[in-house]
């Protein structure tokens, strides 16, 4: 079943007097439960595409359906609601909220965005902390954590609302090899357990090697797609 | 909402130095305003009580048109016995009235047989008068305030000029409303302190003596001074009395009486108004301090946390929630400033009381400034600061809530 569908998807920016064509009519689909990567050099449009899928930005042409919704038509409030209900984000720089502990960072979406009763919230967070191996670090603030720990906390935060889709923008870029593999393993495990669709934008070969589907972008166009065995189901 | 405030408090701690600075600034502003208000209120209340309790009373009732000619103390504008009785009935019927005193005001001459000069006199019934203006006896510098028939209380400055002392004999001469000049011999029963304001340089004699001096029969009254049970209820009491007195009409349908509060009768009300105006200016300065301070801090905060705003927006936080987060932060800063400022204000106000600061008013010195913590003033100032803190954070909070997540996330 298709979870994301892009038809003639276009995005352009106006930079000063120059019109920059970031995406030039992409056609693609992603299935529920995919472990997919958008790859390509810097400026190829990976992050722009991820921003459109994540409703952080709007396409300037074509159609983009995420979870059956034409996300180009969502206004600011509806977009925020859609993100809160359906999408989890993992950022290159982790982007944890510095004034909240690990526990509170993971709790945030269930407190502010999609409120749940406290006992259910706690149960879900403790289970996720266990899954990402951060139970002992739950009381710590982000500045007391290593890069790998921060990213594990960020993954837990992305998954706590049980989203249909997790978007990860260069999630291993700021991590060393060992930690990067650990994070990937964690994501694979979570995908296997929850069936959540994981989409990465990356030029990290480790992720490319683990992805089941690879979409190669070049200069705003889809240069190729491939379906690999990856190690995602391993 | 609790979580939002928890985050707001932590964010204020995050920029501890900046938060401390703005909280200190607000606290100093609050202290300045609270202490200023407490001190000026103390000054104002002391002076008002001096004026009302030693001369004017809280309210005065006259025959319609008397006040316009008050400087001439016109005897042809007196209330008749019947009108006085009607006025007294109205005053007795009002439960807010503590007491009243009927007076005959007259102008005349005083002579010590060597020299003669002008004098203004208030003829009173001491019992009624001392109930209505209870500080009057304390103004008697020499002799006794209990006037006896044939005695006069002579104003201090006049006594000094004429070298009069208690027990001396003087002659008071006055022209009655028919135009005949009459004189009567009096004994100086006491020297009365001069006070600023209308009636502050008046001498006092008994009503019966004044009637004899003026050959007044039947008795008439120039004014009725009224004391209220609660000065704080001046306005409702005045309105109730005004309504009752205005129902009293002459045959041609015009009001018989006119009624005024002390404010209309004393020039100090202008000073009191000026003090109120200055208090308003001080409050405006506080508002400016809080507004600019909070706005500055919150603008900086939004600027520095743009990426964080992008993150919370990306994970689904509604724009209104982001708005609330930043407004809560401004409110927390304002609340911290208010709490610190109010605590310091109480300390400073009690400190000033302990210092026994004195001041002079008119000829009289040694008034002790006794500022007091007024819960109403504290509540009003606190509410103003909190409201301004919220208002000051509104624009930065609005900006934060309107940030495009995709642009905010790219912010460094």
Interface residues (C-beta under 8 A of the other chain):
Chain A: X51 X54 X56 X57 X76 X77 X80 X81 X82 X83 X84 X85 X87 X88 X89 X91 X95 X97 X98 X99 X100 X108 X109 X111 X112 X113 X114 X157 X158 X161
Chain B: X3 X4 X7 X10 X11 X13 X14 X307 X308 X310 X311 X312 X313 X314 X315 X316 X317 X318 X319 X321 X404 X405 X406 X409
